[in-house]
Amino acid sequence: ALLNYQTVVADLTGLPMANASLLDEATAAAEAMTLCFRHAKKDTGLFLVDEDALPQTIAVIQTRATPLGITVVVANLEEGLPDGEIVGALLQHPGADGRVRDWRPTIAALHQRDALAVLAADPLALVLLASPASMGADIAVGSMQRYGVPIGFGGPHAAYMAVRDGLQRLMP
């Protein structure tokens, strides 16, 4: 069952490595943030979150960042990246408002600044929308509840995380 789960996640995201599961989408996004910092081998820098990310995801990222001393900037990333040393950014696909955006230009701008791109993607939407890998994302996260994965033992729904080659040893 876990192999099937990981295979489905890898197929939908286009990324070669998927983990077995995480607690929920918001927690997976926070884990992706810390993965960005492990990859950069830095304790400081900005982690950006697009303002159209799910509100619970923004809240969990901010909560997780506080004790780690990570600066989180929530902004409209379609309008460009803020100044400063960026370690990574979370983009929502589709956004909390339902809009579908082409994140390729933002992801390219992140890569030009040596930052990783995290795409929080609805796996059911990925049946029709561009995959995270095709847009250049380094990491993809999302909730598997859309596929009927039930709540387990008091926790929320399972979440996925998939990464590009070179990041698999940094996964939680």
Residue pairs with C-beta under 8 A, 6 or more apart in sequence:
2 20
5 18
5 20
5 21
5 144
5 160
6 18
6 19
6 20
7 18
8 123
8 147
9 18
9 123
9 144
9 160
9 162
10 16
10 17
10 18
10 162
12 123
12 126
12 127
12 131
13 121
13 123
13 126
13 131
13 132
13 133
13 137
13 140
13 160
13 162
14 131
14 132
14 133
14 134
15 132
15 133
15 137
15 139
15 140
15 162
15 163
15 164
16 162
16 164
16 165
17 162
17 163
17 164
17 165
17 167
17 168
17 171
18 160
18 161
18 162
19 160
19 161
19 162
19 171
19 172
21 144
21 149
21 158
21 159
21 160
22 28
22 31
22 141
22 158
22 159
22 160
22 161
22 172
23 155
23 156
23 158
23 159
24 143
24 155
24 156
24 157
24 158
24 159
25 54
25 56
25 57
25 120
25 141
25 142
25 143
25 159
26 54
26 56
26 57
26 59
26 60
26 61
27 60
27 159
28 120
28 141
28 142
28 159
28 160
28 161
29 53
29 57
29 60
29 61
29 90
29 118
29 120
29 141
30 60
30 61
30 63
30 64
30 65
31 141
31 161
31 172
32 88
32 90
32 118
32 139
32 141
32 161
33 47
33 61
33 64
33 65
33 70
33 72
33 88
33 90
33 118
34 64
34 68
34 172
35 116
35 139
35 163
35 167
35 170
35 171
35 172
36 47
36 87
36 88
36 115
36 116
36 118
36 139
37 43
37 45
37 47
37 68
37 70
37 87
37 88
38 170
39 116
39 167
39 170
40 87
40 88
40 114
40 115
40 116
42 85
42 87
43 69
44 69
44 71
44 85
45 70
45 71
45 84
45 85
45 86
45 87
46 71
46 72
46 73
46 82
46 84
46 85
46 86
46 87
47 61
47 65
47 70
47 71
47 72
47 73
47 86
47 87
47 88
47 89
47 90
48 72
48 73
48 74
48 75
48 77
48 81
48 82
48 86
48 88
48 89
48 90
49 57
49 58
49 61
49 72
49 73
49 74
49 75
49 89
49 90
50 74
50 75
50 76
50 77
50 78
50 89
50 90
50 91
50 92
50 95
51 74
51 75
51 76
51 77
52 76
52 92
52 95
52 96
52 97
52 99
53 74
53 90
53 91
53 92
53 95
53 96
53 120
54 92
54 96
54 120
55 96
57 90
57 92
57 120
58 74
61 72
61 90
62 72
64 70
65 71
65 72
73 82
73 84
75 82
77 89
77 91
77 106
78 101
78 106
80 109
81 89
81 106
81 109
81 110
81 113
86 110
86 113
86 115
87 115
87 116
88 110
88 115
88 116
88 117
88 118
89 106
89 110
89 115
89 116
89 117
89 118
90 118
90 119
90 120
91 101
91 103
91 106
91 107
91 117
91 118
91 119
91 120
91 137
92 119
92 120
93 100
93 101
93 103
93 119
93 120
93 121
93 122
93 125
93 129
93 132
93 135
94 100
94 101
94 122
94 125
94 129
95 101
100 125
100 129
102 130
102 135
103 117
103 119
103 135
103 137
104 135
104 136
106 117
107 117
107 135
107 136
107 137
108 136
110 116
110 117
111 117
111 136
116 138
116 139
116 167
117 136
117 137
117 138
117 139
118 137
118 138
118 139
118 140
118 141
119 132
119 135
119 137
119 139
119 140
119 141
120 140
120 141
120 142
121 129
121 131
121 132
121 140
121 141
121 142
122 142
122 143
122 146
123 142
123 143
123 144
123 146
123 147
123 160
124 146
124 147
126 132
132 139
132 140
132 162
133 140
133 164
137 164
138 163
138 164
138 167
139 161
139 162
139 163
139 164
139 167
140 160
140 161
140 162
140 163
141 159
141 160
141 161
141 162
142 159
142 160
143 157
143 158
143 159
143 160
144 157
144 158
144 159
144 160
145 157
145 158
149 157
149 158
150 157
151 157
152 158
161 171
161 172
163 170
163 171
